[in-house]
Amino acid sequence: MALSDVKALTFDVFGTVVDYRGTIMREGELLNQSKGLWVDWAQFADAWRARYRPSMARVMQGELPWTNLDALHRLILDELLIWNEINERFTEDEKVHLNRVWHRLQPWPDVIAGLERLRKRFIVAALSNGNMALLVNMAKYSGLPWDCILSAELVQAYKPDPRPYQMAVNLLGLHSYEVMMVAAQAQGMQAAFVPRPLEHGPDHTPDLTPDPTFEVVATDFMDLAQQLGT
């Protein structure tokens, strides 16, 4: 297994590609202004994201039937609106629109140029727990230049279950070592890590010590392209 074997890059989307926290905060602040609210949207975004894995675990453990991420996000949103005592301030249409903020997430500044550079040599694909509608709408809204979009919804199993990773390798017609996952390790794929120090906000200090188990650790997508010889 060598970097020269890599033919495709598959990407975790939330956090690695898009800044979910910043986008939710920006849209939330507009809601504060238009509705006269005083919500701490940084805290709201953190709480929304913190319930992401536990909600998927409920599906994978059989507590819930298959439920896509849009529906899980809506379950969490309803809880948070009640907890913040603002549920009655939103109509149903407004709740639907707010829940779809995940369809409108904005990429980190290096992402579009980095993906365009990478796709000159590699297949670049989203491989996300997001459902297909969410990922397609996000790509259209934010101009993400994917060659293809692969969703865990297609196999009705959330990562880190092996099935989404195996699906990606099979659908791309490649061997696992010919696919590099950014930014996770799974199923014999090669792995790259691109830290996003601001993913959890400026007050969170992440551990940026390079993990030697990753084949590549890059500062951003442009650095990733350079390290992969593009």
C-alpha positions as CSV (number, residue, x, y, z in Angstrom):
1,M,0.0,0.0,0.0
2,A,1.5,3.3,-1.1
3,L,0.3,6.8,-1.9
4,S,1.0,6.1,-5.5
5,D,-1.8,3.5,-5.4
6,V,-4.5,6.1,-4.5
7,K,-7.1,6.7,-7.2
8,A,-9.9,8.2,-5.3
9,L,-10.4,10.4,-2.2
10,T,-13.6,10.1,-0.1
11,F,-14.4,12.8,2.4
12,D,-16.1,13.0,5.7
13,V,-18.2,16.2,5.1
14,F,-19.3,17.7,8.5
15,G,-16.4,19.4,10.1
16,T,-13.8,18.4,7.5
17,V,-15.4,20.0,4.4
18,V,-18.0,22.4,5.8
19,D,-18.1,24.7,8.8
20,Y,-21.4,23.6,10.4
21,R,-20.9,25.6,13.6
22,G,-20.2,28.9,11.8
23,T,-23.1,28.5,9.4
24,I,-25.6,27.7,12.1
25,M,-24.3,30.7,14.2
26,R,-24.7,33.1,11.2
27,E,-28.2,32.0,10.4
28,G,-29.1,31.9,14.1
29,E,-28.0,35.5,14.6
30,L,-30.3,36.6,11.8
31,L,-33.2,34.8,13.6
32,N,-32.3,36.6,16.8
33,Q,-32.6,39.9,14.9
34,S,-35.8,39.1,13.1
35,K,-37.6,37.4,16.0
36,G,-36.2,39.4,18.9
37,L,-34.5,36.3,20.4
38,W,-31.4,36.1,22.7
39,V,-30.3,32.6,21.8
40,D,-26.6,31.7,22.1
41,W,-26.3,30.1,18.7
42,A,-22.8,28.9,19.3
43,Q,-24.0,26.8,22.2
44,F,-27.1,25.8,20.2
45,A,-24.9,24.5,17.3
46,D,-22.6,22.6,19.7
47,A,-25.6,21.0,21.4
48,W,-27.2,20.1,18.0
49,R,-23.9,18.5,16.9
50,A,-23.3,16.8,20.2
51,R,-26.5,14.8,19.8
52,Y,-25.5,13.6,16.3
53,R,-23.7,10.4,17.2
54,P,-26.1,9.4,20.0
55,S,-29.1,9.8,17.7
56,M,-27.4,7.6,15.0
57,A,-26.6,5.0,17.7
58,R,-30.3,4.7,18.5
59,V,-30.8,3.7,14.8
60,M,-27.9,1.3,14.6
61,Q,-28.8,-0.4,17.9
62,G,-32.4,-1.0,16.7
63,E,-34.1,1.5,19.1
64,L,-35.3,3.4,16.1
65,P,-36.1,2.0,12.6
66,W,-33.9,3.3,9.8
67,T,-34.2,7.1,10.1
68,N,-32.2,9.5,7.8
69,L,-30.1,12.3,9.1
70,D,-32.7,15.0,8.2
71,A,-35.2,13.3,10.4
72,L,-32.7,12.8,13.2
73,H,-31.7,16.4,13.0
74,R,-35.3,17.4,13.3
75,L,-35.8,15.3,16.4
76,I,-32.8,17.0,18.0
77,L,-34.0,20.4,16.9
78,D,-37.4,19.9,18.4
79,E,-35.7,19.0,21.7
80,L,-33.5,22.0,21.6
81,L,-36.2,24.5,20.8
82,I,-38.2,23.2,23.8
83,W,-35.1,23.3,26.0
84,N,-34.3,26.9,25.0
85,E,-38.0,27.8,25.6
86,I,-38.4,29.2,22.1
87,N,-40.5,26.4,20.5
88,E,-43.6,28.5,20.3
89,R,-41.7,31.3,18.5
90,F,-41.4,29.2,15.4
91,T,-44.0,28.1,12.9
92,E,-43.8,24.7,11.4
93,D,-42.5,26.1,8.1
94,E,-39.8,28.0,10.0
95,K,-38.8,24.8,11.9
96,V,-38.5,23.0,8.5
97,H,-36.3,25.8,7.1
98,L,-34.1,25.9,10.2
99,N,-33.6,22.2,10.1
100,R,-32.5,22.5,6.5
101,V,-29.6,24.7,7.6
102,W,-27.6,21.5,7.3
103,H,-28.4,21.6,3.5
104,R,-26.8,25.1,3.4
105,L,-23.5,24.6,5.2
106,Q,-20.6,26.7,4.0
107,P,-17.2,25.2,3.2
108,W,-14.0,26.1,4.8
109,P,-12.1,28.7,2.7
110,D,-9.6,26.2,1.2
111,V,-12.1,23.5,0.2
112,I,-13.4,24.5,-3.2
113,A,-10.0,25.3,-4.6
114,G,-8.5,22.3,-3.0
115,L,-11.1,19.9,-4.3
116,E,-10.8,21.4,-7.8
117,R,-7.0,20.8,-7.6
118,L,-7.4,17.2,-6.3
119,R,-9.9,16.2,-8.9
120,K,-7.5,16.9,-11.7
121,R,-5.8,13.6,-10.6
122,F,-8.2,11.8,-8.3
123,I,-11.9,11.0,-8.1
124,V,-13.2,13.1,-5.2
125,A,-16.4,11.9,-3.5
126,A,-18.4,12.8,-0.5
127,L,-18.8,9.8,1.8
128,S,-21.1,11.0,4.6
129,N,-23.8,10.0,7.0
130,G,-25.8,12.8,5.5
131,N,-28.8,11.7,3.5
132,M,-28.7,12.1,-0.3
133,A,-31.0,15.1,-0.5
134,L,-29.0,16.9,2.2
135,L,-25.7,16.2,0.5
136,V,-26.9,17.1,-3.0
137,N,-28.5,20.3,-1.9
138,M,-25.4,21.3,0.1
139,A,-23.2,20.7,-3.0
140,K,-25.5,22.8,-5.2
141,Y,-25.8,25.6,-2.6
142,S,-22.1,25.8,-1.7
143,G,-20.6,24.9,-5.1
144,L,-18.8,21.8,-3.9
145,P,-17.3,20.1,-6.9
146,W,-17.8,16.4,-6.1
147,D,-17.3,13.8,-8.8
148,C,-19.9,11.8,-7.0
149,I,-21.9,11.8,-3.7
150,L,-22.1,8.6,-1.6
151,S,-24.4,8.5,1.3
152,A,-24.8,6.1,4.2
153,E,-28.5,6.2,3.4
154,L,-27.8,4.0,0.3
155,V,-27.0,1.1,2.6
156,Q,-29.0,2.2,5.6
157,A,-26.1,2.0,8.0
158,Y,-24.3,4.9,9.6
159,K,-20.5,5.1,9.8
160,P,-18.4,3.7,11.5
161,D,-20.4,0.6,10.4
162,P,-18.2,-1.0,7.7
163,R,-21.0,-1.1,5.1
164,P,-20.8,2.6,3.9
165,Y,-17.0,2.2,3.4
166,Q,-17.4,-1.1,1.5
167,M,-20.1,0.5,-0.6
168,A,-17.8,3.3,-1.6
169,V,-15.0,1.0,-2.6
170,N,-17.4,-1.3,-4.6
171,L,-19.3,1.5,-6.4
172,L,-16.0,3.2,-7.4
173,G,-14.8,-0.1,-8.8
174,L,-11.5,0.0,-6.8
175,H,-9.6,-1.9,-4.2
176,S,-9.7,-0.5,-0.7
177,Y,-6.1,0.5,-0.7
178,E,-6.8,2.6,-3.8
179,V,-9.2,4.8,-1.8
180,M,-8.1,7.4,0.7
181,M,-10.6,8.4,3.4
182,V,-10.4,12.0,4.5
183,A,-10.5,12.2,7.6
184,A,-10.9,8.7,9.1
185,Q,-9.5,5.2,9.1
186,A,-11.6,2.3,7.9
187,Q,-11.8,-0.9,6.1
188,G,-8.3,-1.1,4.6
189,M,-8.5,2.3,3.0
190,Q,-5.6,4.7,3.2
191,A,-6.3,7.7,5.4
192,A,-5.6,11.4,5.5
193,F,-6.3,13.8,8.3
194,V,-7.0,17.5,7.8
195,P,-7.5,19.2,11.2
196,R,-10.0,22.0,11.5
197,P,-8.9,23.9,14.6
198,L,-12.0,26.1,14.6
199,E,-14.5,23.2,14.2
200,H,-15.7,23.5,17.8
201,G,-15.0,27.3,18.1
202,P,-12.1,29.5,19.1
203,D,-12.4,28.5,22.8
204,H,-11.8,24.9,22.1
205,T,-8.1,23.8,21.9
206,P,-7.8,20.7,19.8
207,D,-4.9,18.3,20.0
208,L,-3.1,18.9,16.7
209,T,-0.3,16.3,17.3
210,P,0.0,14.4,14.0
211,D,-1.3,10.8,14.3
212,P,1.3,8.5,12.8
213,T,-1.3,6.0,11.8
214,F,-2.5,8.3,9.0
215,E,-0.7,8.1,5.7
216,V,-1.0,11.9,5.3
217,V,-1.6,14.7,7.8
218,A,-2.3,18.0,5.9
219,T,-2.9,21.6,7.1
220,D,-5.7,22.1,4.6
221,F,-6.9,20.7,1.3
222,M,-4.3,22.6,-0.8
223,D,-1.6,21.1,1.4
224,L,-3.3,17.7,0.9
225,A,-3.1,18.1,-2.8
226,Q,0.5,19.1,-2.7
227,Q,1.4,16.1,-0.5
228,L,-0.4,13.8,-3.0
229,G,1.6,15.3,-5.9
230,T,-1.2,17.3,-7.5
